[in-house]
């Protein structure tokens, strides 16, 4: 059995979606016109339709993110959007709100958003049984947990492999709503996890002051495609619908190469889409937006790894080395590390713990680097390049192209020529043109001319890998370039039309023979039930509703606002389970941003931290 692997990329808009496909994505996910978990990343139906048409030429898929919880008054509008994107040919719908399963949906495949808190085999099996084609797993799962889910379910499994990390379990964070009235589950998170906090102990003493204690590094699992694939993951997802085109091009290209390398060395796997990618640059994930990288909990939660970027939530880029000499009067410094270039943007952590930056104005023939600002620079300071000027100039240009391979068989007879064209997916078209016989003056050059004209596929999506020429005349006829070009254009135009017409969107298969029982008997606010349709859904599946969603106006002081596997104690060396913890803290611990204070609760048995008011 062949397992198809999918590289899934973010599409903030049509342009970014097409760039992702050009650089190797097998699928993209894009925000619906409304109700996306990235509220500012909504797209018009027209743009979505154009992206779908383009993607399907390469057998690439387009998934629509409609993954917020919905109010009763929004259900009708959401259903209208679902019908429209289904008619446009979308390959799947990413949702969070179970209300949609109570409605009369078209048979579009459903994908369970990671905001559904998909952490156990029981939950994933339930989602499978109620009609989901795919489940996006929680980022916090390790390989053993993923393997267990795979062994007990048949649904497609998708996981994040790259990009920004929510510090909380997705869908289980209410900190933004409680503090700023902006709900992440409604697509308008205020990102309180990226703010500065002071950690205080039980006696009110400052343990760590004014740091981004909840801000995580970015996820990077590019070296673990094999581990994930062999654990049952078939869709590898890159985060970033708010990221720019340089990020999309670079990161997608890097993961395309990593996945292709795995497929090449492991039998039984192949990529989901069609076409070969031709890159005009060398991908390097350190050269576009990143806060530093972590593998998060992919292996073992006990693994010692700093997961937070407490000095800054901004991009720091690539480590380029330390300053070895500085001449402030002359306005330059030297560095032992990677080569820098005029226009590079650099950053470093100042002695006071603040991220500072400067621009490289000039580098002379001796390697002396002249910045626009020398303040706080000193020998030994570690520098990072967060704006690689030359690399980003490459990203502004055409940096890759994607081509479908075709083989051609050309035949020449006395009164006609014929071209049979077969693409890599087995689609075949025949093109035929009548000709007036006109004996060639240089018959020895006929095949060379045919090769040249038929292989010139230009800006089409095709490239000719094989071309066989069969001439069935005693003396070849002269063939004008215009005739050969017309034959080629006709063949490739018809092949494009055939690919467009032949693409088939999978339909969701429904099983109404049984009603699966929800794995939790009682549900509180963490089930995110924001409308009457969702309430009916859960009740129909055997769950008792104790309270509605937090966003309905529940009292913040009585509820946990965030649950996370990330632990501040572990991050700063004060883990209660480790004998070698050097830092002894007097409980209870609190975080304060100067206006609000939050209590930290630690469940060491589950290795989780919770935050409440």
Residue, then its C-alpha position, 0 to 999 in steps of 0.5 A: x500500500x502506498x501512503x500519500x504524504x501531504x505538505x500543508x502550507x498557510x495561505x493568508x491570501x490568494x497570492x500567498x497560496x499560489x506561492x506556496x503551491x509553486x514552492x512545493x505545497x501539496x495543499x494549502x489552508x485559507x481563511x473563509x470570508x468570515x469565522x476564521x480563527x485568524x479573523x484578519x485573514x479572511x478572503x473573498x469567495x472570488x479569491x478562494x475560487x481562483x486559488x482552488x482552480x490553480x491548485x487543482x491543476x497540480x492535484x493540490x488541495x485547498x482547505x477552508x478554515x471556518x474554525x471559530x465557535x459560532x453564535x446562534x445568529x451566525x449559523x445561517x451565514x456560516x452555512x451559506x459560506x460552506x455551501x459557496x466554498x463547496x460549490x467552488x470545489x474546496x477539498x475540505x472544511x476545517x471547523x471547531x464548532x460541532x453546531x455545523x454537524x447539526x445543520x444540513x451541510x453539503x458533503x464537503x470533507x470535514x477536518x477537526x481543528x486542533x482547537x477541538x483539543x484532540x489529545x486522546x484516542x477516544x476523542x479522535x475515534x469519536x470525531x472519526x465516527x461522527x464523520x470527520x475525514x481528518x483530525x488535526x492533533x494537539x501540538x503537545x502530543x509526543x510520538x508515542x501518543x501519536x502512535x497510540x492514536x494511529x493504532x486505534x483510529x483510521x481517520x487521517x492525522x495531521x499535525x503542525x511541524x513548523x511555526x508559532x506555538x500557542x502556549x496553551x492547549x489550543x481551544x482551551x485558552x480564555x486569558x485573552x477573553x478574560x483580560x481584554x474581551x477578545x476571544x481566541x476561540x472567536x478569532x480575535x486573540x489579543x496574544x497576552x502570551x506575548x506580553x511581559x510579566x513579572x514572576x513573584x513568589x509567595x512572599x511577593x518577591x520578584x523572581x524574574x522581572x519584566x520578561x516574556x515568560x509565556x512566549x514560546x519559541x517557534x516549532x521546528x520539526x524539519x528533522x523529524x519527518x521520518x519520526x512523524x510519518x512512521x507514527x502515522x502522520x500523513x499531513x505536515x502543517x506549517x503555521x503562518x496565515x499572518x506571515x509574509x511571502x518570504x516566509x511562505x516561500x522559504x519554509x515551504x521549500x525547506x519542508x518540500x525538500x525534507x519530505x522528498x528526501x524521506x520519500x526517496x529513501x523509504x519505499x511505500x511513500x509518495x507526495x500527494x500532489x503532482x509536478x516537479x519543483x525547480x528552486x532558484x535559491x537554497x532554502x534556509x528556515x533560519x533566514x525568515x521569521x523565527x523566535x528561535x526553535x523548539x521541538x516542543x514535546x515531540x519526544x518526552x515532556x521530561x526532555x530538558x529543552x528551553x521552550x520559551x523565548x523570554x527576552x523577546x517575542x519578536x523574530x531573532x533570526x540566525x545566530x551569526x557569531x560574537x563580536x571579537x573586536x570593537x572600535x567605537x571611535x572609528x565606528x566599526x566592529x569585527x565578528x567571527x562567524x558568518x559573512x554579513x552584507x550591506x543592508x542586513x538587519x541585526x539584533x542582540x540582547x542588551x545587558x539590561x535584557x532588552x532586544x536591540x537592533x541595528x542596520x549594517x551600513x557598510x563592510x569594508x575590504x578588511x571585514x570591518x562592519x559599520x553599523x548605524x548604531x553602536x550603542x550597547x555593542x561590546x566584545x563578546x556580544x552574540x549577534x543574530x541576523x533577523x533581516x538577511x538583505x540578500x536572501x530577502x531580495x531573492x524572495x522578492x523575485x520569482x524564486x521557484x516554478x512547478x512543472x507537470x512532466x509530459x512525454x510526447x510522441x510526434x508522428x509525421x505522414x505525407x499529409x498530416x502531423x500528429x502529437x500524442x501527449x501524456x502527462x505524469x498522471x496518465x492523462x492523454x490528448x491527441x492533436x492533429x494538423x493537416x500539412x501540405x507536403x513541401x520537401x525539406x531542403x535540409x532533412x537532416x535538421x528536421x528532428x532537431x527543429x521538431x525537438x526545439x519547438x515541441x520542447x519549448x513549453x514556455x509559461x505553461x505548467x508543463x515540461x517535456x521529459x521525453x519526446x519520440x519522433x516518428x517520420x513515416x515519409x521517404x523524404x521529410x516534409x518541411x515543417x514551419x515553426x508556426x505549425x509545430x508551435x500550433x501543434x504544441x499549443x493545442x496539445x498543452x491547452x487540451x491537456x490543461x482542460x482535461x486536468x481541470x475537468x478530471x479533478x475530483x473532490x472527495x465527498x464526505x461519507x456519512x454513517x447514520x447507522x449508529x450514534x457514537x457516545x461522546x467520551x466525556x460524560x459531563x461538559x463544562x465551559x472548556x467544551x466551548x458550547x456557544x450556541x444551541x445547535x452545539x448543545x443539541x449535538x453533545x446532548x444527542x451524543x450522551x453528554x450532559x452540559x453543565x455550563x456554556x462557553x466562557x465567552x457567554x459571560x462566565x465569571x473569570x475568577x472561578x475558572x482556569x483561564x489557561x492550561x499548558x504543558x509548558x511549565x515556567x518552573x521547569x523553564x527556569x530550573x525550579x521543577x518540583x519533580x527534579x532533584x537537581x532543581x537549583x532554584x527553590x521558590x516559595x509558593x504560591x507563584x503569580x504572574x503580573x503584567x502591572x495591571x493584572x495578577x494571575x495565579x500559577x497552579x502546577x499539576x506535577x502528576x500530569x506535568x501541566x501548568x494552569x493560570x487563573x485570576 
